[in-house]
């Protein structure tokens, strides 16, 4: 259960780095935003029973996906344009050099890679992670598809482009900002409120301050050191071969 070690490490580092003034009691499961009316909520029943952080992560992504769908619908209606992103389009995965990543998302990625990917995909991913540099395409992009798509970070989910697909090497945020989706802030805030228990933060006490604190933990997927995950994959492969 290597990702559990990562989960504990992330929470420990968070407590040491940040000082939270207020009630540090975790929010009970019943206090997190409900999922009624939300779209595309993934379910891993057995895993969710044994991993207390997984339901809140999946809830958060359901909130995110719903907000993104609403924002896309509103933008298409307002501007009379169509979303250019589609299955098989990985331009942003190839050219983006700044991909936001939060600690709770990191734990989800570790879990998904070690428990849900097939051995063959993990082997390919291990090689890509080991060879990855900040100037490389996203290491999780395999044969033009995202290998961790169900657990991809919020930043990846929210990056959507209208009118025409990105040209090779184009960053539309700088070349045509109006074509890049602006997420609805209320949904983004709800996403962060949903995962506050991961950090032992109480959403009932100064939610805005808690969310700002959480945002301060942002990392860059492209510059993150993935050697730990490479070692975990190698260890897992060795155990399975015995």
C-alpha positions as CSV (number, residue, x, y, z in Angstrom):
1,X,0.0,0.0,0.0
2,X,2.7,2.5,-1.1
3,X,0.3,5.3,-1.8
4,X,-0.8,5.2,1.9
5,X,2.8,6.1,2.8
6,X,2.6,9.0,0.4
7,X,-0.8,10.0,1.9
8,X,0.8,10.2,5.4
9,X,3.8,12.0,4.1
10,X,1.8,14.6,2.3
11,X,-0.4,15.3,5.4
12,X,2.7,15.4,7.7
13,X,4.5,17.9,5.4
14,X,1.4,20.0,5.2
15,X,1.1,20.3,9.0
16,X,4.7,21.2,9.4
17,X,4.8,23.8,6.6
18,X,1.5,25.6,7.4
19,X,0.2,26.8,10.7
20,X,-3.6,26.6,11.0
21,X,-5.2,28.9,13.6
22,X,-8.5,27.4,14.4
23,X,-10.2,24.1,14.8
24,X,-8.1,21.3,13.2
25,X,-10.8,18.6,13.5
26,X,-11.5,16.9,10.3
27,X,-14.9,17.6,8.7
28,X,-17.2,14.6,9.0
29,X,-18.1,12.9,5.7
30,X,-21.7,14.1,6.1
31,X,-20.6,17.7,6.1
32,X,-18.9,17.7,2.7
33,X,-20.9,19.0,-0.2
34,X,-23.4,16.4,-1.5
35,X,-23.2,14.9,-4.9
36,X,-26.9,15.0,-5.8
37,X,-27.2,16.5,-9.2
38,X,-23.5,16.2,-10.0
39,X,-22.4,14.6,-13.2
40,X,-19.8,11.9,-13.9
41,X,-19.0,10.9,-10.3
42,X,-16.7,7.9,-10.5
43,X,-17.3,5.0,-8.1
44,X,-14.7,2.5,-6.7
45,X,-16.9,1.0,-3.9
46,X,-14.4,-1.3,-2.3
47,X,-11.5,1.2,-2.5
48,X,-13.7,3.9,-1.1
49,X,-14.5,1.8,2.0
50,X,-10.8,1.4,2.9
51,X,-9.4,4.7,1.8
52,X,-11.0,7.6,3.7
53,X,-9.7,10.3,1.3
54,X,-10.9,8.7,-1.9
55,X,-14.6,9.5,-1.6
56,X,-13.9,13.2,-1.0
57,X,-11.5,13.3,-4.0
58,X,-14.1,11.7,-6.3
59,X,-16.7,14.0,-4.9
60,X,-14.5,17.0,-5.7
61,X,-13.9,15.8,-9.3
62,X,-17.6,15.4,-9.7
63,X,-18.2,19.0,-8.6
64,X,-15.4,20.1,-10.9
65,X,-16.8,18.2,-13.9
66,X,-20.2,19.6,-13.3
67,X,-19.0,23.1,-13.1
68,X,-16.9,22.7,-16.3
69,X,-19.9,21.3,-18.2
70,X,-22.0,24.3,-17.0
71,X,-19.3,26.8,-18.0
72,X,-18.8,25.2,-21.5
73,X,-22.6,25.2,-22.1
74,X,-22.9,28.8,-21.1
75,X,-19.9,29.9,-23.2
76,X,-21.1,28.0,-26.3
77,X,-24.5,29.6,-25.9
78,X,-23.2,33.1,-25.2
79,X,-20.5,33.3,-27.9
80,X,-22.1,30.9,-30.5
81,X,-18.9,28.8,-30.5
82,X,-18.1,25.1,-30.1
83,X,-15.6,23.4,-27.9
84,X,-12.5,22.5,-29.9
85,X,-11.2,19.9,-27.4
86,X,-12.1,16.3,-28.0
87,X,-11.0,12.7,-27.6
88,X,-7.6,12.1,-28.9
89,X,-6.5,15.8,-28.8
90,X,-3.5,16.0,-26.5
91,X,-1.9,19.3,-27.6
92,X,-2.1,20.8,-24.1
93,X,-0.5,17.6,-22.7
94,X,2.4,17.9,-25.1
95,X,3.1,21.6,-24.9
96,X,2.0,22.9,-21.5
97,X,5.0,23.4,-19.1
98,X,2.9,24.5,-16.1
99,X,0.4,21.9,-15.0
100,X,-1.1,22.6,-11.5
101,X,-1.0,19.7,-9.0
102,X,-2.2,19.6,-5.4
103,X,-1.1,17.2,-2.7
104,X,-4.5,15.4,-2.6
105,X,-4.4,14.9,-6.3
106,X,-0.9,13.5,-6.0
107,X,-2.1,10.8,-3.6
108,X,-4.9,10.0,-6.0
109,X,-2.5,9.6,-8.9
110,X,-0.2,7.3,-6.9
111,X,-3.2,5.1,-6.0
112,X,-4.5,5.0,-9.5
113,X,-1.2,4.2,-11.0
114,X,-0.3,1.5,-8.5
115,X,-3.7,-0.2,-8.2
116,X,-5.7,0.5,-11.4
117,X,-3.3,0.6,-14.3
118,X,-2.5,-2.6,-16.2
119,X,1.1,-4.0,-15.8
120,X,1.8,-3.1,-19.4
121,X,0.7,0.5,-19.1
122,X,2.6,0.8,-15.8
123,X,5.8,-0.4,-17.5
124,X,5.5,2.2,-20.2
125,X,4.7,4.9,-17.6
126,X,7.7,3.9,-15.5
127,X,10.0,4.5,-18.4
128,X,8.4,7.9,-19.2
129,X,8.5,9.0,-15.6
130,X,12.2,8.0,-15.3
131,X,13.1,9.9,-18.4
132,X,10.8,12.9,-17.8
133,X,12.2,16.5,-17.8
134,X,10.3,19.8,-17.4
135,X,10.4,20.3,-21.2
136,X,9.0,16.9,-22.0
137,X,5.3,16.2,-22.7
138,X,3.2,15.2,-19.7
139,X,4.7,11.9,-18.5
140,X,1.2,10.4,-18.1
141,X,0.5,10.8,-21.9
142,X,0.8,7.4,-23.5
143,X,0.0,6.9,-27.2
144,X,-1.8,10.2,-27.3
145,X,-4.1,9.4,-24.4
146,X,-4.0,10.3,-20.7
147,X,-3.2,7.1,-18.8
148,X,-4.7,8.6,-15.6
149,X,-7.7,10.3,-17.2
150,X,-10.2,9.4,-14.4
151,X,-7.9,10.9,-11.8
152,X,-6.4,13.7,-13.8
153,X,-5.8,16.9,-11.9
154,X,-8.2,19.8,-11.7
155,X,-6.0,22.0,-13.8
156,X,-6.2,19.5,-16.7
157,X,-10.0,19.2,-16.3
158,X,-10.5,22.9,-16.4
159,X,-8.3,23.7,-19.4
160,X,-10.7,23.8,-22.4
161,X,-10.4,25.7,-25.7
162,X,-13.1,26.9,-28.1
163,X,-13.3,27.5,-31.8
164,X,-10.2,25.6,-33.2
165,X,-7.8,23.1,-31.8
166,X,-4.4,24.3,-30.6
167,X,-1.8,24.6,-33.2
168,X,1.5,22.7,-32.7
169,X,3.4,24.4,-29.8
170,X,0.6,26.9,-29.2
171,X,-0.4,28.1,-25.7
172,X,-3.9,29.5,-26.4
173,X,-3.9,31.2,-23.0
174,X,-1.4,33.7,-24.5
175,X,-2.3,33.6,-28.2
176,X,-6.1,33.8,-27.8
177,X,-7.2,34.1,-24.2
178,X,-10.9,34.6,-25.1
179,X,-11.0,31.0,-26.5
180,X,-9.8,29.5,-23.2
181,X,-12.5,28.5,-20.8
182,X,-12.8,30.6,-17.6
183,X,-14.0,28.2,-14.8
184,X,-16.9,29.2,-12.7
185,X,-15.4,30.4,-9.4
186,X,-18.2,29.0,-7.2
187,X,-17.7,25.5,-8.4
188,X,-13.9,25.8,-8.0
189,X,-14.4,27.0,-4.4
190,X,-16.7,24.0,-3.8
191,X,-14.0,21.7,-5.1
192,X,-11.6,23.0,-2.6
193,X,-14.1,23.0,0.2
194,X,-14.8,19.3,-0.5
195,X,-11.2,18.2,0.1
196,X,-10.5,20.3,3.1
197,X,-10.8,17.3,5.4
198,X,-7.8,15.8,3.6
199,X,-5.7,18.5,5.2
200,X,-7.5,18.3,8.6
201,X,-9.1,21.7,7.9
202,X,-12.6,22.5,9.1
203,X,-14.7,24.1,6.4
204,X,-17.0,25.6,9.1
205,X,-14.1,27.8,10.3
206,X,-13.2,30.6,7.9
207,X,-13.7,28.6,4.7
208,X,-12.1,31.3,2.6
209,X,-8.9,31.3,4.7
210,X,-8.7,27.5,4.5
211,X,-9.1,27.5,0.7
212,X,-6.4,30.2,0.3
213,X,-4.1,28.0,2.5
214,X,-4.8,25.0,0.4
215,X,-4.1,26.9,-2.8
216,X,-0.7,27.8,-1.4
217,X,0.3,24.1,-1.6
218,X,0.1,24.0,-5.4
219,X,2.9,22.2,-7.3
220,X,3.8,21.8,-11.0
221,X,3.3,18.3,-12.4
222,X,6.0,19.0,-15.0
223,X,8.7,19.8,-12.5
224,X,7.6,17.4,-9.8
225,X,10.2,14.6,-8.9
226,X,8.5,11.4,-10.0
227,X,11.4,9.1,-8.9
228,X,9.4,7.9,-5.9
229,X,6.6,6.7,-8.1
230,X,9.1,5.0,-10.4
231,X,10.5,3.2,-7.4
232,X,7.1,2.1,-6.3
233,X,6.2,0.8,-9.7
234,X,9.5,-1.2,-9.8
235,X,8.9,-2.6,-6.4
236,X,5.4,-3.6,-7.3
237,X,6.5,-5.3,-10.5
238,X,9.2,-7.2,-8.5
239,X,6.6,-8.4,-6.0
240,X,4.2,-9.5,-8.7
241,X,6.9,-11.5,-10.5
242,X,7.8,-13.5,-7.4
